[in-house]
Amino acid sequence: MKTKNLKTQVVIIGGGPSGLLLSQILMKQNIDTIILEAQSREYVLKRIRAGVLEHGSVELLKNAGVGERIFCDGKKHDGFIISSGEDSFRIDLSTTTGKSVYVYGQTEVTIDLYKAQDKLNAQIFHNVEQVKISELDSDVSKVRFNYLDQTYEITCDFVAGCDGSMGISKNYIPDKIKKSHIVNYPFSWLGILSNTKPVNHELIYASHKRGFALASMRNEKLSRYYIQTPNTDKIEDWPDELFWKELIKRLPKHYSTNIEIGKSIEKSITKLRSLILEPMQWHNLFLAGDAAHIMPPTGAKGLNLAFSDIFYLSDGFINYYSKGSLNKLNNYSHRALKRVWKTVEFSKWMTSILHNLDDDNKLINKLNKRELQKIKKSENAQKIIANQYVGLPY
């Protein structure tokens, strides 16, 4: 069958929230895009991911014309709780920083972005196969793929790799140029979603001798809970009854007595790791989100950091197509990585201080507990945490 030829300005590989947001921002500036997604639209919308949006992410979505429902259906959070055993204290975000975060699920963000893209008649190919990129070091690049038994070839100016840690985009940066920085943590998160009332109106980050726990939510009737588990544990090791018993033990009693127990509607185990790939660009290829960096979910930074990448990348594309300047695009990796490193540093610190290690690391566990006690008494330390949590400025 003859190859079908297409032409656009920016090909976006990956139809998750970061790819959709990039397309939305560019199309509103009359920059043509084509999105290629390996999965179906239904599959993308079923992904259960982060639910906390930084101040900057909310502003970015609002400016892209997709923030209206966040303010209607999302929950504004002005603080969160940190506990150590039975002791707890609150980090006041709004008073300390003048900013807040919103609890609004990634699925809802993706729904909003799809609707906005549909209104703009965006070109989105789902269930694509055999995606191959070529001529990245030329004035014009090409992307080939198969869709519904038809082979397509797109001629484009640039390629944006928003296809996650398992995607193909990052493989096109030569190994002799690419550097990967990886930390694998000795524990995992077991998470459940349940149709129950959240135990608290704000998130609770609980450090406990039995292991870390997080009490979160999606809305007033949908709770999201996590507990730290060994990397060797499997989902079948944790029936709902056992999960709830363990969660109750790890939260302070004045919170755990309010837990509403119910059947899990989703359950997963995630091994924690940090990864940074640099540079985030090579000739006409630019990486964003999980394609370039992964971090523990402790500080709710994954989606937010992907969105900050999109801010810098869209700024570079807009500057090129409006002014003919490559300056911002050439500096994309440098600009994005400055924020990436600072954010990963915070995520690693928060992960390390809140999680409990095995008995061979009693000293570290004791030091972490002492540091949490110092934070409780230090306004300056709480201010630093608050500023990181609401998100560093772009």
FENCORRA-V113915 format. One record per run of one state. SS is the DSSP state (H for helix, E for strand, C for the rest). FROM is the first residue (numbers start at 1). LEN is the number of residues. If there is no record, write none. Layout:
{{SS/FROM/LEN} {SS/FROM/LEN}}
//
This chain:
{{C/1/3} {E/4/4} {C/8/2} {E/10/4} {C/14/3} {H/17/11} {C/28/5} {E/33/4} {C/37/4} {H/41/6} {C/47/5} {E/52/2} {C/54/1} {H/55/9} {C/64/4} {H/68/6} {C/74/1} {E/75/3} {C/78/1} {E/79/6} {C/85/2} {E/87/6} {H/93/5} {C/98/3} {E/101/3} {C/104/2} {H/106/14} {C/120/3} {E/123/3} {C/126/3} {E/129/6} {C/135/6} {E/141/7} {C/148/2} {E/150/7} {C/157/1} {E/158/4} {C/162/7} {H/169/4} {C/173/6} {E/179/16} {C/195/9} {E/204/4} {C/208/5} {E/213/7} {C/220/2} {E/222/8} {C/230/5} {H/235/3} {C/238/2} {H/240/11} {C/251/2} {H/253/4} {C/257/7} {E/264/15} {C/279/2} {E/281/2} {C/283/2} {E/285/3} {C/288/1} {H/289/3} {C/292/1} {E/293/2} {C/295/2} {H/297/3} {C/300/2} {H/302/22} {C/324/3} {H/327/4} {C/331/1} {H/332/23} {C/355/4} {H/359/19} {C/378/1} {H/379/12} {C/391/4}}
//
